[in-house]
Amino acid sequence: MKTNFRAIVFEDNEALASELQKTLGELGYDCSCIGDLGAAVPKANVGKYDIAIVDVNFCDEMAYTLLDILKLRHIDIILAKGRSRCMVRPPYDQEITIREPFNVNALSAAIHALTLSRRTLITP
């Protein structure tokens, strides 16, 4: 489904990235996935996205560089956490978070919560 709503997923686990991409597609988003740290920063700097879903522990590093870029660009962020219990430092500890297993209902609820908290129109 092609829409005007764009999402980007920064996730280094290919299976999880595919699952998120499929789920976002079901919600009406045109979605790109990045699983490589070398490609992530350039994409975060130039792409036009309504939302970004960022693996907290992206490529075995905390994703603060990506989060900083996305915040500066005013791109709404949803953090993705697998089974790890890694702590996120402020101000990112206040971001909406989804956890594994990812599904349409959980992601839809996170996007809805993001819409309410940011008062932006990001849902198709």
N, C-alpha and C positions, 0 to 999 in steps of 0.2 A: 504494500500500500504506500503510495507516494503522498506525502503531506508537506506542509510548510513548516512543520515542527521538526527540529533537528536535535538529536542527542548524540553524545559521544561517550563511549565507555572506555575507561582506562583500566584494563584488567589483564594480568599476565597469565592467568589460567585460561587456556583456550576453551575448555568445556564451559566454564562459568561465563566467559565473554559471549560465547554462542548462545547460552541460555538467556543472558540479559538482552542480547540483540533480538532474539526471537520474541521475548516478552515485551520489549519496547515496541517492536513492530506490531504486535497484537494491540497495543495501546494507541497505535496510529503515528508512531515516530519513525522518521527516516534516521537510521542509526549507523554510526561508524564505530568500529572497535580498534583500539590500539593496545598491543600487548608488549611493545618494545620500548624501553626507556629512551633510547636514542631518537625514536620517532615521536614520542609523547610530548616533549617540550615544544618542538616546532608546531605540532598540531594544536596544542593548547594556546599558543600565541596567535595563530592566524585564523583558525576555523570559526565559523558562525554557528553557534549552538544555543538552543534554548535551555538545555540542561546538560550536566556532565555527571556521570556516575564514576566515582574514583575508588579503586581498590586502595584501602588504607595502607596496605603493605605491598605497594606496587613494585615488582621486580626486586623483591627482598629489601626494599628501602621504604621508609615512611615517605608518603607522597606529598610532603609539604611544598616542594617546589611547584608541582602541578597545581596544588590548591591555591598557592599564592598568586599564580598567573591567572587562574580562573576567577578568583575573587577580584583582582584588579580589573578584569574585563567584565565584571558584573554578570558572570554566567552562574546560574543557580547550580548548586552542588548537592548531590546525594552521595554519602559515603557508603561503600560496600565493604562489609566485613565477612570473612569466612568464619571458620570456627575459632580463629585466634582471638585472644582476649587483649590484644595490644591496646594500649592507652593512647589516645589522641590528645595532643596539647591544645590549649586555647589559642585562638578562638574557634578552632575547628571541632572541638569537643561539643559544640552546640549545634553542629550540622545534623540534619536528618540522616539516619543510618538505616540501611537494610542489611539483613543477615541471611546467610545461607540457611535453608534452600530458598533461592529466589523464585518467586511465582508472580503471576499477574496481579493477584489481590494485594500482595505485600508491596509490590512496586507501584501499583495504582494508588494505594493508601499513602505511600511516601510522596508521590508526586502531588497528591491532593493536599497533604500537610505542607509541602513546600509552597504550593499555590497560596494557601491560607497565610502562611508565615511571611511570605514575600509580597503578597498581594499583587502577583503578576499572573498574566494569563499564559500558562505553559501547557495546558491540556488541550488536545485536539478536540 
